Amino acid sequence: MSIIQRLKKLLTDTRPPEPDDLVKIRTYDTTGEAYVAKSLLAANGIPAMVSNEAEVYSPQIRTGIRLLIFYRDWDTATRLLENK
């Protein structure tokens, strides 16, 4: 399944997430903040993806910069981000 398909699924599914589903773990105001968090997760073996980077250039439609992870990493990623 492609990243685009996973993102569409994330936005439309109402069922509980499965381990390989992409889920939003945090929303940031800037891409810099999002990439610092992504780097922290990557350094601890958790793959992550930054989404909505284009919003920096569209302030009138602002929903934030999303940090996405696989649901299977939720607990570990949450602990890491809370302790940074």
Backbone bond lengths (Angstrom), bond angles and torsions (degrees), N, CA, C in turn:
res aa  C-N    CA-C-N  psi(-1)  N-CA   C-N-CA  omega(-1)  CA-C   N-CA-C  phi
1 M - - - 1.453 - - 1.531 108.26 -
2 S 1.312 116.49 131.99 1.465 121.13 -178.55 1.533 110.76 -74.63
3 I 1.313 115.85 164.68 1.466 121.63 177.71 1.525 110.24 -60.01
4 I 1.331 117.69 -41.60 1.468 121.22 179.45 1.522 110.21 -61.09
5 Q 1.333 116.75 -44.53 1.466 120.05 178.79 1.524 111.03 -62.79
6 R 1.331 116.49 -39.95 1.475 119.78 178.94 1.523 111.31 -65.42
7 L 1.335 116.53 -40.03 1.463 119.84 178.62 1.527 111.11 -64.78
8 K 1.336 117.10 -42.88 1.466 120.09 177.31 1.520 110.52 -61.11
9 K 1.319 115.58 -41.90 1.460 120.92 178.99 1.532 110.17 -62.51
10 L 1.327 116.29 -42.75 1.460 121.81 178.96 1.522 111.31 -58.32
11 L 1.319 116.99 -39.38 1.459 121.52 -176.80 1.524 113.77 -80.11
12 T 1.332 118.26 -21.18 1.463 120.00 -174.24 1.522 114.83 -113.43
13 D 1.311 119.39 -17.96 1.465 121.08 -177.37 1.525 112.23 -76.44
14 T 1.325 115.40 143.39 1.463 120.41 174.92 1.525 111.28 -115.62
15 R 1.315 117.49 -3.96 1.461 120.82 178.54 1.530 109.21 -76.03
16 P 1.338 117.61 161.06 1.472 119.16 176.39 1.531 110.10 -61.45
17 P 1.330 117.79 145.09 1.463 120.01 -178.32 1.530 111.83 -66.40
18 E 1.318 114.88 150.26 1.459 121.63 174.30 1.522 107.89 -101.56
19 P 1.339 118.59 163.37 1.470 120.94 -174.79 1.526 115.27 -52.64
20 D 1.329 118.35 -36.25 1.467 120.67 -177.53 1.520 113.98 -92.78
21 D 1.317 118.27 8.53 1.467 121.50 176.62 1.524 110.04 -78.00
22 L 1.335 116.13 141.34 1.462 120.63 172.01 1.520 108.57 -80.14
23 V 1.330 115.96 133.12 1.461 121.11 179.24 1.525 109.41 -133.27
24 K 1.320 115.71 149.73 1.473 120.99 177.59 1.518 107.77 -80.89
25 I 1.328 115.95 123.86 1.458 119.57 178.50 1.527 111.57 -101.38
26 R 1.326 117.60 -30.23 1.465 121.62 179.08 1.526 109.47 -151.55
27 T 1.335 114.89 159.89 1.459 122.46 172.16 1.523 107.15 -125.93
28 Y 1.326 116.25 135.06 1.465 121.76 -177.56 1.524 110.47 -121.43
29 D 1.326 115.35 158.67 1.462 121.08 178.10 1.524 112.58 -81.66
30 T 1.335 116.67 -27.02 1.467 119.80 -177.80 1.524 110.82 -129.92
31 T 1.335 115.24 155.72 1.464 119.01 176.62 1.524 110.55 -66.64
32 G 1.328 117.06 -32.54 1.464 120.45 178.78 1.516 111.94 -58.82
33 E 1.335 116.61 -47.30 1.469 120.71 178.17 1.525 110.86 -60.99
34 A 1.320 115.84 -42.45 1.468 120.12 -178.76 1.528 110.99 -64.08
35 Y 1.326 116.83 -40.70 1.463 119.51 -178.76 1.526 112.47 -73.32
36 V 1.319 118.48 -29.09 1.470 120.31 173.52 1.527 109.14 -63.53
37 A 1.329 116.74 -45.85 1.464 121.19 178.72 1.530 110.60 -64.21
38 K 1.321 116.89 -42.29 1.469 120.92 178.74 1.525 110.29 -60.71
39 S 1.324 117.40 -41.55 1.464 121.72 179.17 1.522 111.50 -64.64
40 L 1.323 116.74 -40.12 1.466 120.96 177.26 1.524 110.19 -60.07
41 L 1.318 116.22 -45.90 1.463 120.04 179.48 1.527 110.78 -64.78
42 A 1.326 117.23 -44.69 1.467 121.06 -179.45 1.529 111.36 -60.90
43 A 1.329 117.00 -39.17 1.462 121.23 178.91 1.526 111.87 -63.85
44 N 1.322 116.14 -19.63 1.459 121.60 179.21 1.527 112.13 -107.72
45 G 1.331 116.60 17.96 1.451 121.67 173.98 1.515 116.07 79.82
46 I 1.338 117.05 17.48 1.463 120.54 -179.82 1.526 109.15 -109.38
47 P 1.334 117.52 113.60 1.462 119.42 177.30 1.528 110.66 -69.29
48 A 1.316 116.19 140.84 1.468 121.15 -179.65 1.520 108.84 -143.66
49 M 1.326 115.09 161.81 1.458 121.20 -179.03 1.525 108.71 -136.77
50 V 1.326 116.62 138.25 1.460 122.00 176.11 1.524 107.54 -97.39
51 S 1.336 115.99 131.23 1.464 121.86 -177.55 1.523 109.65 -125.34
52 N 1.324 116.86 153.04 1.474 124.09 178.86 1.517 113.18 76.99
53 E 1.319 118.02 26.08 1.463 120.02 179.28 1.518 112.37 -60.26
54 A 1.312 118.65 -29.03 1.463 122.25 -178.27 1.519 112.16 -66.16
55 E 1.315 117.86 -17.86 1.461 120.12 -178.86 1.518 113.05 -64.54
56 V 1.313 116.54 -19.70 1.461 119.43 176.00 1.524 109.37 -58.38
57 Y 1.328 116.33 -31.01 1.455 121.51 -177.90 1.526 112.87 -95.13
58 S 1.328 117.56 -1.82 1.468 122.15 179.88 1.529 110.01 -129.05
59 P 1.315 118.60 68.20 1.466 120.19 -174.82 1.521 114.30 -62.71
60 Q 1.319 118.84 -21.28 1.459 120.24 -179.46 1.532 111.80 -71.96
61 I 1.316 117.85 -20.78 1.467 122.09 178.65 1.526 107.20 -118.84
62 R 1.303 117.06 73.68 1.461 121.40 -170.67 1.524 111.66 -103.86
63 T 1.320 116.56 113.94 1.461 120.56 174.59 1.515 111.34 -120.53
64 G 1.305 117.87 -1.31 1.455 121.32 177.77 1.518 113.07 99.13
65 I 1.308 113.95 164.31 1.459 122.30 178.13 1.522 106.56 -95.25
66 R 1.334 116.26 118.07 1.466 120.75 -174.42 1.523 111.60 -92.51
67 L 1.320 114.82 140.61 1.455 122.13 172.77 1.523 107.04 -106.78
68 L 1.332 115.80 120.05 1.462 121.80 -176.63 1.520 110.34 -110.81
69 I 1.323 115.43 142.81 1.459 122.10 176.12 1.522 108.53 -137.21
70 F 1.327 115.83 170.26 1.456 119.51 171.19 1.525 108.12 -77.77
71 Y 1.306 116.44 140.44 1.462 121.25 -176.87 1.527 111.97 -56.59
72 R 1.318 117.47 -32.89 1.469 120.65 -179.17 1.533 111.99 -60.08
73 D 1.341 117.60 -22.67 1.469 122.01 -178.48 1.529 113.11 -96.39
74 W 1.319 117.91 4.39 1.468 122.68 -172.09 1.530 113.44 -53.15
75 D 1.323 117.37 -53.34 1.469 120.25 -174.66 1.524 112.16 -62.01
76 T 1.322 116.74 -48.21 1.463 120.39 -179.72 1.524 111.13 -65.12
77 A 1.320 117.39 -44.11 1.467 121.22 -179.57 1.526 111.19 -63.09
78 T 1.322 117.06 -40.77 1.468 120.57 178.66 1.523 110.59 -60.89
79 R 1.328 116.72 -45.57 1.473 120.13 178.91 1.524 111.08 -61.14
80 L 1.327 116.91 -44.68 1.466 120.28 -179.40 1.526 111.75 -62.35
81 L 1.314 117.19 -45.13 1.466 120.83 -177.57 1.526 112.01 -69.86
82 E 1.320 117.68 -31.81 1.465 120.22 178.56 1.520 111.87 -73.29
83 N 1.332 117.32 -26.70 1.466 121.38 -176.77 1.516 114.09 -97.70
84 K 1.354 117.76 3.59 1.474 118.52 -176.80 1.503 112.44 -75.11
